[in-house]
């Protein structure tokens, strides 16, 4: 689910439009922490899209917790 490179760090391979994969990845992540309520974007509460450690990029997101 992740690609790691030196420039961007840990990049979510499924992009911005795969809520099922984002929820599966977050459910398996011991580092998941929900973001502030105003930053929640996915319907599933436990999702990489809703994690306080995610940073959006043009095509996807990067995980800052496991960088």
N, C-alpha and C positions, 0 to 999 in steps of 0.2 A: 503494500500500500504506500510505501514511501521510497523516495529516491534521495540519496544524499550526495551533494556536491559541495565543493569548497566555497563557491561564491554565495549560494543561497541557503545552504544548510539542508535541513530535512524537509523535502518538498512532498506534499500529498499528491500522489499520482493520479487521483481520480478527479482532479479539478474542483470547480465550484458547484457542479451540478450533479453530485451523486450523494444524496443524503443517506442512503442505506450504507454505503461504504464508510462515510464519515462517522455514522453512529457505531458501526462495527469496530472501527479503529479506536474510537474513544472508549468504548466498553472494555476493550482489551488493554487500555493504557492506565497504568497506575498513577500517572502524572496529571490526568485530566482534572481540571478545576473549572467550574462554570464562570463565565465572564459576567460583568455587570449586566443587569436586566436590560438596559437600553442597547446593549451590544448583541443580544440574542437574535439570531437570524434564522435558525432552523427550528422546525416544529418539534423534533426529538430533543429533549433537554440534554441528554448525554450525547454529544456530537462534537467532532473536531471543529465544526463550524461555529460552535458556541463556547469553545474553550478560551480561557483568558490568555493562554500561551500561543494562540494562533496569530499569525500576521498574514494579512491578505497580500497576494501578489497579483500581477496582471491576469494570470491564468488559473491560479490555485491558491494555496496557502502554505506557509512554512510553520513548523513547530519549533518554538523557541525553548520549550522545556527540555527537549531531547536534541538540541542542536549539535 
